[in-house]
Amino acid sequence: MKIIFMGTPDFSATVLKGILADGHYEVVAVVTQPDRAVGRKREMRMTPVKEVALAHDLPIFQPEKLSGSSELEAILELTADGIVTAAFGQFLPEKLLKNFNFAVNVHASLLPKYRGGAPIHYALINGEEQAGVTLMEMVKQMDAGDMIASKAISITDADNVGTLFEKLAIVGRDLLLEKLPAYAAGEIQPIPQDESQVTFSPNITAEEERLDWTKTNRQLFNQIRGMNPWPVAHALLGDTRFKIYKASPVDGEGQPGEIIAKTKKELIIATGQGALRLERVQPAGKPQMAISDFLNGVGRTLEVGDYFE
């Protein structure tokens, strides 16, 4: 089976590697986002999917915007049975969707929950007990296509965005390889989504990264792990941003944002209900570090009774 693969991050790269290793598919081209300047030094970096494509000498297209591009016209001329997408990051023009026998998306949520670009983040932030992957038909509307198959896994307290991305990439890869042949052969009848159950997961905004200490310790715990390793939750310490990568809910009482316990290895902050023990942090202008390193360095001046804004 000849396919065109479209994807961008590590999640997509895991799916692409599975397709290439399977032996039943020929990837005739890969479409991914353009190389971007990242980090403080603004170094150009290729996408994980591009790295896989280069390693396998596959044709690569990187349109800034697929619709109306010269790359789209070139893709339309390719001989392929269908398209597989996984976290590509752009809408597919209807002209493209109609040109091939099928267009299947590997989406990291249990649709119709969490349509959009940040389903794993929101599953964690909202304290869901399960996450999952849905294979669906591509349509012009975002993540609204009929569902081909889905698979759920449990979310544990040890999970964050990074670990859940890795788990769900494998689930998505295996589900695609299991179901795509039968779907392409017409042996699976896709099921429409229940529109009354639809929820959305838009990309995280800067305002949503800010911690509100009046929330419960469990809500803040979920927010922190739902943004680790990106975009990272933060609070204000004085007038500077203080990033928090990892924390644990614990018992404790005090005013929201108040430091209620401090040792050389421990810093506990009161919340609206209970408290949080900070574990990995990043003060402004410093690298990410364990809380003990912070407390033995720039955090030495903090005292019980001080406040995070």
C-alpha positions in Angstrom: 0.0 0.0 0.0 1.4 3.4 -1.0 0.8 6.2 1.4 1.7 9.9 2.0 2.6 10.5 5.6 2.1 13.9 7.3 3.3 14.7 10.8 5.7 16.8 12.8 6.7 16.0 16.5 8.1 12.9 18.2 4.6 11.4 18.4 4.4 11.5 14.6 7.9 10.1 14.2 7.1 7.1 16.3 4.1 6.4 14.0 6.2 6.9 10.9 8.9 4.5 12.1 6.2 1.9 12.7 4.9 2.2 9.2 8.4 2.0 7.7 9.2 -1.1 9.7 6.0 -2.9 8.9 6.9 -3.9 5.4 3.4 -3.7 4.0 3.6 0.0 3.1 5.6 2.2 0.8 5.8 5.8 2.0 6.0 7.8 -1.2 6.5 11.2 0.5 6.6 12.9 3.9 5.0 16.2 4.6 6.1 18.1 7.8 6.3 21.6 9.2 9.2 23.9 8.1 12.4 23.9 10.1 12.1 26.4 13.0 14.5 28.6 15.0 14.4 27.4 18.7 16.0 28.2 22.0 17.8 31.3 23.1 20.3 31.0 20.4 17.6 30.7 17.7 19.2 27.7 16.1 17.4 26.1 13.2 16.0 22.7 14.0 14.3 20.2 11.8 11.2 18.3 12.9 11.5 14.7 14.3 9.5 13.5 11.3 12.0 15.1 8.9 14.9 13.4 10.7 13.2 10.0 10.2 12.4 10.8 6.5 16.0 11.9 5.8 17.3 8.6 7.4 15.2 6.7 5.0 15.8 8.9 1.9 12.2 9.8 1.6 10.9 12.8 -0.5 10.1 15.6 2.0 7.7 18.6 1.6 7.7 21.4 4.2 5.0 24.0 3.2 4.5 26.9 5.5 0.9 26.6 4.6 -0.3 23.6 2.6 -3.4 25.2 1.1 -2.6 27.0 -2.2 1.1 26.1 -2.1 3.3 24.7 -4.9 4.0 21.8 -2.5 0.2 20.9 -2.6 0.2 20.7 -6.4 3.3 18.4 -6.3 1.6 16.2 -3.7 -1.5 15.9 -5.8 0.5 14.5 -8.6 1.9 11.7 -6.4 0.7 8.1 -7.0 -0.6 6.9 -3.6 -3.5 5.0 -2.1 -4.1 7.3 0.8 -2.8 9.7 3.4 -1.9 9.1 7.1 -1.6 12.1 9.4 -0.4 12.2 13.0 0.0 15.6 14.7 0.8 17.4 11.5 -0.3 20.8 12.7 -2.1 22.1 9.6 -5.6 21.6 8.1 -5.7 19.5 5.0 -7.4 21.2 2.0 -10.5 19.5 0.7 -8.9 19.3 -2.7 -6.2 17.0 -1.2 -8.7 14.9 0.8 -10.7 14.1 -2.3 -7.7 13.2 -4.4 -6.9 9.9 -2.6 -8.8 6.8 -1.6 -8.5 7.6 2.1 -7.1 10.1 4.6 -6.7 8.7 8.2 -5.6 10.7 11.2 -4.0 9.3 14.4 -5.4 11.6 17.1 -4.2 11.4 20.7 -7.6 11.5 22.5 -10.7 9.4 23.0 -12.9 11.3 20.6 -15.3 13.1 20.7 -13.4 14.4 23.7 -10.5 16.8 23.2 -10.6 17.8 19.6 -7.7 20.1 18.9 -4.0 20.6 19.3 -3.4 19.8 23.0 -5.5 16.7 23.9 -2.8 15.1 26.1 -2.2 18.4 28.0 -5.9 18.8 28.8 -6.5 15.1 29.7 -3.9 15.6 32.5 -4.9 19.1 33.5 -8.5 18.0 33.9 -7.6 15.0 35.9 -8.9 12.4 33.5 -8.4 8.8 34.6 -7.9 7.6 31.0 -6.3 8.9 27.8 -6.2 7.2 24.4 -5.9 7.3 20.6 -8.6 7.5 18.0 -8.2 6.7 14.3 -10.6 8.8 12.3 -11.3 9.8 8.8 -10.0 13.3 7.8 -12.6 15.9 7.0 -12.3 19.7 6.6 -13.6 20.4 10.2 -11.0 19.9 12.9 -10.9 16.3 14.3 -14.6 15.8 13.4 -14.3 12.8 11.1 -16.0 9.4 11.6 -14.1 7.1 14.0 -12.4 4.0 12.7 -11.1 2.6 16.0 -9.9 3.8 19.4 -7.9 2.4 22.3 -7.6 3.7 25.9 -4.9 3.5 28.5 -4.9 4.5 32.2 -3.3 7.7 33.4 -1.2 7.3 36.5 0.0 10.0 39.0 3.5 9.4 37.6 2.5 10.6 34.1 3.2 14.0 32.6 2.8 15.3 29.1 6.2 13.8 28.1 5.5 10.3 29.4 1.9 10.2 28.1 3.1 11.3 24.6 5.5 8.4 24.5 2.9 5.9 25.6 0.2 7.1 23.3 2.6 7.3 20.3 3.1 3.6 20.7 -0.6 3.0 21.1 -1.3 5.0 18.0 1.3 3.3 16.0 0.1 -0.2 16.9 -3.6 0.7 16.4 -2.9 2.1 13.0 -1.0 -0.9 11.8 -3.7 -3.2 13.1 -6.7 -1.4 11.7 -5.5 0.4 8.5 -5.5 -2.7 6.2 -9.0 -3.7 7.1 -10.2 -0.1 6.8 -8.6 0.4 3.4 -10.3 -2.9 2.3 -13.7 -1.6 3.3 -14.0 -4.1 6.2 -14.4 -1.5 8.9 -17.4 0.9 8.9 -16.4 4.2 10.6 -18.8 5.5 13.3 -19.9 9.2 13.5 -18.9 11.1 16.6 -21.6 12.1 19.1 -21.6 15.9 18.7 -23.3 16.3 22.1 -20.2 14.9 23.7 -17.6 17.0 21.9 -15.0 18.9 23.9 -12.0 20.9 22.7 -8.3 21.2 23.6 -6.9 24.3 22.0 -3.2 25.1 22.3 -2.2 26.2 25.8 -2.2 30.0 26.2 0.4 32.0 28.2 -2.3 32.9 30.8 -3.1 29.2 31.4 0.5 28.5 32.3 0.2 30.7 35.4 -0.6 28.9 38.7 -3.5 30.1 40.8 -2.7 29.1 44.4 -6.3 29.4 45.4 -7.0 26.2 43.6 -6.7 22.8 45.3 -3.4 21.0 45.6 -4.7 18.3 43.3 -5.8 20.8 40.6 -2.4 22.5 40.7 -0.6 19.1 40.6 -2.6 18.2 37.5 -1.8 21.6 35.9 1.9 21.2 36.6 2.2 17.7 35.1 -0.1 18.7 32.3 2.5 21.3 31.2 5.7 19.3 31.8 8.0 19.3 29.8 6.2 22.0 27.8 5.0 24.7 28.0 5.8 24.6 31.8 3.6 26.0 34.6 4.9 29.0 36.5 4.3 31.3 39.4 5.7 34.7 40.3 8.4 34.8 43.0 8.8 38.4 43.7 8.5 40.0 40.3 10.2 37.1 38.4 8.8 34.0 36.7 9.4 30.8 38.6 8.8 27.7 36.6 7.6 24.5 38.3 8.2 21.2 36.5 7.2 18.8 39.2 5.4 18.9 42.5 3.4 16.6 44.8 0.2 17.2 46.7 0.6 17.0 50.5 -1.3 17.9 53.6 -0.9 21.4 55.0 -2.6 24.6 55.8 -1.9 28.3 55.2 -2.8 31.2 53.0 -2.7 30.3 49.2 0.8 30.8 47.9 2.4 31.0 51.4 5.5 29.0 52.2 4.5 26.9 55.2 7.6 24.6 55.4 11.2 24.9 54.4 14.3 22.8 55.0 17.5 22.3 53.0 15.6 19.7 50.9 12.0 20.7 51.0 9.7 23.6 50.1 6.0 23.3 50.7 3.5 25.9 49.5 -0.1 26.3 50.8 -2.9 26.1 48.3 -6.7 26.7 48.4 -7.0 23.2 49.8 -3.9 21.3 51.1 -0.4 22.1 49.9 2.2 21.3 47.3 5.7 20.0 47.8 7.9 21.4 45.0 10.3 19.0 43.5 11.8 20.3 40.2 11.9 24.1 39.5 13.6 26.7 37.3 14.2 30.1 38.7 14.5 33.0 36.3 17.8 33.0 34.4 18.8 29.6 35.8 18.6 26.0 34.4 16.0 23.5 35.6 17.1 22.0 38.9 16.0 19.8 41.9 14.4 21.8 44.7 17.3 20.9 47.0 19.8 22.6 44.6 17.5 25.7 44.5 17.2 25.8 48.3 21.0 25.5 48.7 21.6 28.3 46.2 19.4 31.2 45.2 16.5 30.0 47.3 18.4 30.3 50.6 16.9 33.7 51.4 13.3 32.3 51.3 11.6 32.0 54.7 8.5 30.4 56.1 5.8 33.0 55.7 7.1 34.4 52.4 4.6 34.2 49.5 4.5 33.3 45.9 2.3 35.8 44.0 
